[in-house]
C-alpha cells in the first residue's frame, strides 16, 4: 500500500489529536460497559483499538490508512505506514508493564513514530496514550532485554535520559543492547555482575544449567584455567576472591559451582622444578598455576583486549596482554607466598 504520508501526513499534532479522541471515546465507553472492557485482553483489545481508530479517523487524512499487523510484529497497529500504535495492558491497579524488545527485530519497516496505548483493565478501566519513548523507564530481562513501561514516568526519567542517547538514535544503532549493557555495567557495585549478557559474549542457554560435578575433567580444567586468567584474585588471600568467578560461571557459562573454594584452595605443598632449579614447599595453587602456564598464555593471546580489560579492570598497551596478566598474578600471589620463592622467575 502506498503511503499518503509523502504528501502531508507526517503531522504529529494531527495524529495526537486523533489518539486523544480515541482515548476519550474508549474511557467514556468503558465507564458505561465495564464488564465488556475487562474482557478485552490481547488481540481483542487490539481489534477494539483499530475499530475506534477507524471511527475517529473518518474525515481526516488518516481515514482508510489503519492496518493491524497480526503475529509478533512491532507495533501492533500501523497508520499510513509512518505512525504506529503499540497496545499494552495490565490487570493490576498500576500503570506498569513489560514492553517490547530493545532490539526491535520485528519492527515494521518505515514506521517512524510510535505511540503506546496502555489499558488498565481492572475497574475502573482506564486508557492512556503517550509517545512510546516517553514511557520507558528501565530495561528488564525475560529471555532477552525488554523495556519496562511506566505510564506515570516523570519528564527526564526515561532510560534514554539515563543513557544520554535519544530513543531514535539508540534504536538505529547496530547493537543497541551493547549500549544498554555498558550503561548497567558501569553502575555495578563490587561483586556484582550482569546476569544476562549479549550474544557476542554469552555462551549460556537459558534452558541449560549444569552443576560443576556433572562436567567432564576436560571442562573442569578449562574453566580453572579461565578462572586464573580472568580473575587473578583467585591467587590471593582475599576472603571474597571466589565471588566474581562464581557469578561468571553461572551467568555466562551456565555452570553452578557451590564449592569453588575446595577446587582452588587444595591444601598441602609440593616441589616445582624450573630450568634445573628446585623450589620446595610451594603451595598447591601455585603448583597448579605453574603447570597450566602454557595453556594460560595461549588463551590470553586469543581473548579480545577489551574483554580482558573488563575482567582485569585496568588498561594495558597493545601487545602487552601476557605481561599484564603476569604482573597481576604476581601481585596476588605475593599475598600467599610464605616461602619467598621468586615468583617472577617461576611465572614469566
C-alpha positions, -999 to 999 in steps of 0.1 A, spaced: 0 0 0 14 34 -10 16 57 19 -1 91 17 24 105 42 47 115 14 22 144 8 12 159 41 5 133 67 37 134 88 19 157 112 24 146 149 -1 171 162 -29 159 139 -21 123 148 -20 131 185 -54 148 182 -67 116 167 -53 95 195 -68 119 221 -102 113 205 -97 75 207 -87 76 243 -116 99 252 -141 76 234 -127 44 250 -126 58 285 -162 70 283 -174 37 268 -155 18 295 -175 36 322 -207 26 305 -197 -10 298 -170 -20 323 -177 -58 320 -172 -57 283 -139 -39 285 -125 -61 313 -129 -90 288 -109 -72 261 -75 -86 265 -47 -94 240 -58 -93 204 -94 -85 213 -83 -51 227 -61 -45 196 -92 -51 175 -112 -27 196 -85 0 192 -85 -5 154 -123 -2 154 -122 31 174 -93 45 154 -112 39 122 -143 56 136 -124 86 148 -103 89 116 -133 94 93 -130 127 75 -93 131 84 -61 124 64 -58 91 84 -90 76 71 -86 42 54 -49 42 65 -52 20 96 -37 -16 95 -35 -41 122 -4 -64 120 -11 -100 130 16 -121 147 46 -109 166 52 -75 149 60 -42 164 40 -20 167 6 -37 167 -12 -11 145 3 10 117 -13 41 103 -3 53 69 30 34 70 45 61 92 28 61 126 24 32 149 3 23 180 16 -4 204 -11 -17 227 -2 -28 263 -24 -38 292 -23 -48 329 -50 -63 350 -34 -49 381 -41 -14 396 -10 3 383 5 17 352 35 -5 346 42 -34 323 69 -51 304 74 -35 270 88 -46 237 123 -59 229 152 -35 229 165 -49 197 131 -43 179 139 -71 154 102 -73 145 97 -36 139 75 -28 108 96 -12 81 93 26 76 73 32 108 90 62 125 67 75 152 52 50 177 27 57 205 19 35 234 -17 29 242 -19 15 277 -50 0 292 -55 -6 330 -80 -34 327 -94 -35 363 -123 -15 373 -124 14 367 -110 6 333 -89 34 320 -67 42 290 -37 65 285 -16 71 254 18 87 251 48 87 227 65 53 231 99 67 242 84 88 270 71 57 288 102 35 290 119 37 324 144 8 325 154 -24 308 144 -57 323 152 -92 311 129 -121 303 145 -142 276 161 -111 262 163 -74 272 130 -56 271 119 -21 281 99 -15 313 68 6 307 58 32 332 30 54 321 35 77 351 71 84 343 81 120 351 98 141 325 135 134 323 131 99 339 133 77 308 160 51 302 171 73 273 176 103 296 198 80 318 218 68 288 221 103 274 210 90 240 177 97 223 154 67 215 156 72 178 194 72 179 196 41 201 172 20 181 192 27 149 225 15 164 238 -18 150 238 -32 186 216 -12 210 218 -40 235 255 -35 239 249 2 247 223 -8 274 247 -34 289 276 -9 290 253 15 310 242 -11 335 277 -25 338 291 10 346 267 11 376 277 -23 391 289 -25 426 319 -46 437 310 -83 434 280 -77 411 277 -89 375 251 -87 348 232 -120 347 222 -115 311 250 -109 286 249 -100 250 252 -127 223 287 -117 214 299 -129 248 274 -152 264 275 -189 257 248 -199 282 214 -211 272 185 -201 295 173 -237 292 205 -254 303 221 -250 338 248 -276 348 263 -284 381 301 -284 384 301 -321 394 285 -330 361 313 -315 339 339 -336 323 375 -335 336 385 -315 304 357 -289 310 367 -285 347 403 -280 337 393 -254 310 372 -234 335 400 -235 361 424 -221 335 400 -194 325 395 -186 362 432 -180 366 431 -157 335 400 -137 341 401 -135 379 437 -131 392 424 -125 427 419 -163 429 456 -164 436 454 -141 466 444 -144 502 413 -122 498 382 -135 516 360 -126 486 383 -140 459 358 -166 446 328 -142 442 334 -129 406 342 -164 392 311 -179 408 289 -152 392 307 -156 358 303 -193 358 265 -190 364 257 -160 342 280 -166 312 287 -203 312 255 -217 328 275 -236 355 267 -237 392 296 -245 415 289 -245 452 324 -254 462 348 -232 443 369 -228 475 377 -265 475 386 -265 439 411 -237 440 423 -240 476 436 -275 479 459 -278 508 495 -292 510 528 -283 495 548 -295 465 581 -291 448 584 -273 414 615 -276 392 622 -250 365 654 -248 345 670 -273 367 662 -253 399 640 -270 425 616 -248 445 603 -269 475 574 -260 498 553 -244 471 516 -242 477 493 -265 456 477 -234 440 510 -221 427 519 -256 415 487 -259 395 491 -224 380 527 -233 370 517 -264 352 490 -245 332 511 -216 322 515 -226 285 477 -230 282 471 -198 300 494 -179 277 477 -194 246 442 -184 257 452 -149 268 465 -142 233 432 -153 218 410 -132 241 399 -97 229 418 -68 246 386 -51 256 372 -82 273 404 -87 293 403 -50 304 368 -55 317 378 -85 337 411 -71 349 397 -36 355 428 -20 341 442 -7 308 473 -21 291 492 -13 259 486 -33 227 506 -65 227 511 -65 264 483 -88 275 506 -116 287 529 -92 306 499 -75 322 485 -108 334 519 -119 348 521 -88 369 485 -92 381 492 -128 390 524 -120 408 508 -91 428 481 -115 440 505 -144 447 527 -123 469 499 -124 495 502 -162 498 539 -166 490 550 -176 525 582 -194 513 596 -164 494 600 -182 461 610 -159 432 575 -156 415 588 -136 385 613 -163 376 587 -190 380 559 -174 360 573 -151 334 
